[in-house]
Amino acid sequence: MTKTSLAQNENRERMAEHWSSDLSRKQLGFWPTPLESLDRLSSELNGPRIWIKRDDCSGLATGGNKTRKLEFLLADAIAKNAEVIITYGAVQSNHARQTAAACAKFGIDCHLLLTERVRNSTTNYRANGNILLDELLGANLTIVPLDELGKSREETIELLNKEGKIFYEIPPGGSSPIGAMGYAHAFQEITDQANFCVTDIVHASASAATQAGLIFGTELLEHNAKILGANVFHENPSSLKSRISDILEKMRELFPSKNRPLDQDSILVNHAYFGEGYGMPNKETFDAIRLFASLEGILLDPVYSGKAAACLIDQINIGSFDESSDVVFLHTGGQASLSAYQDDFKTN
Ligand SMILES: Cc1ncc(COP(=O)(O)O)c(C=O)c1O
């Protein structure tokens, strides 16, 4: 056995121990999520073989990428005796909806502070989709303009302190180094499932922990897969890159390994599918959603997975992937917001 594979095996075993420890993780999802080949889409695009990792089927109130993060975050919150969880997001936040579901499951109160950061004043956007589900899941909702978030957070914390409640804050998107460990494990899960060599993974990137976790997974397992994040959130993609880099740095402290840290060049972000802004799908987003639905029976969303799919399709069309490669599209969920965008589907 070479020195390299010894280090890889050691990390594999350590990750398996971390994954199965009740102290670090509370099970919320169904694992492993399926890894399927997209035969009709692959032949339509006539490029590399396309696979899909179905994290939209992860469970927890319609699934999505937050299930993996929340397993670690909830374990931390419960270890700290939290009675209330506070978290943040946009009005149609999938993270907020999944956090509300996780709190319901463990009998913890959930406060969602949601911001009006997306220019969309339709009734569907404000009352349907994730908002409808947040309410069903019993969360306390506060919706404020973006510039009032700080004040609203202070008021919520002051009230909880007055009531003597132990609270735990989860950052937007569940994007802390603890949450990101969920995606280091996801990378291991993908490589365990794949009977092929994973050359590329493409996914939507916003608060950065999904991408940081996947990259950390490649680092721990000394794997050459390239992780391409389609930026859907940051006006300036370099802010996404530095967020990923910060989380990676902290993950290395949380889960030290002897492996050499990957350099900045391994953080691959594509900004070309961002469109007009966060939460604002464009024609390419809707075309991608329709193509996945009509060829594969798979539902994407207009904010995240639809933009990531537009990235995948275009990158294949312009020949960015070797034809002999095996590209995995990580479906991070988000379909719960489809009904919130009903009006946009009519006009696109
Ligand atoms: C459906 C969906 N996909 C992708 C992402 C992006 O993941 P991350 O915030 O870890 O970059 C999010 C985050 O909110 C999401 O809700």
The ligand as an SDF file (V2000), in Angstrom:
LIG
                    3D

 16 16  0  0  0  0  0  0  0  0999 V2000
  -31.9120   24.3370   -3.1200 C   0  0  0  0  0  0  0  0  0  0  0  0
  -30.5910   24.9150   -2.7790 C   0  0  0  0  0  0  0  0  0  0  0  0
  -29.5450   24.6010   -3.5660 N   0  0  0  0  0  0  0  0  0  0  0  0
  -28.3130   25.0990   -3.3190 C   0  0  0  0  0  0  0  0  0  0  0  0
  -28.0880   25.9660   -2.2780 C   0  0  0  0  0  0  0  0  0  0  0  0
  -26.7210   26.5090   -2.0900 C   0  0  0  0  0  0  0  0  0  0  0  0
  -26.0380   25.8220   -1.0780 O   0  0  0  0  0  0  0  0  0  0  0  0
  -24.9970   26.6080   -0.1970 P   0  0  0  0  0  0  0  0  0  0  0  0
  -25.7500   27.6920    0.5070 O   0  0  0  0  0  0  0  0  0  0  0  0
  -24.4200   25.6070    0.7120 O   0  0  0  0  0  0  0  0  0  0  0  0
  -23.9780   27.2020   -1.1090 O   0  0  0  0  0  0  0  0  0  0  0  0
  -29.1560   26.3290   -1.4270 C   0  0  0  0  0  0  0  0  0  0  0  0
  -28.9100   27.2600   -0.3170 C   0  0  0  0  0  0  0  0  0  0  0  0
  -29.6820   27.9360    0.2060 O   0  0  0  0  0  0  0  0  0  0  0  0
  -30.4330   25.7860   -1.6970 C   0  0  0  0  0  0  0  0  0  0  0  0
  -31.4940   26.1050   -0.9350 O   0  0  0  0  0  0  0  0  0  0  0  0
  1  2  1  0
  2  3  1  0
  2 15  2  0
  3  4  2  0
  4  5  1  0
  5  6  1  0
  5 12  2  0
  6  7  1  0
  7  8  1  0
  8  9  2  0
  8 10  1  0
  8 11  1  0
 12 13  1  0
 12 15  1  0
 13 14  2  0
 15 16  1  0
M  END
$$$$
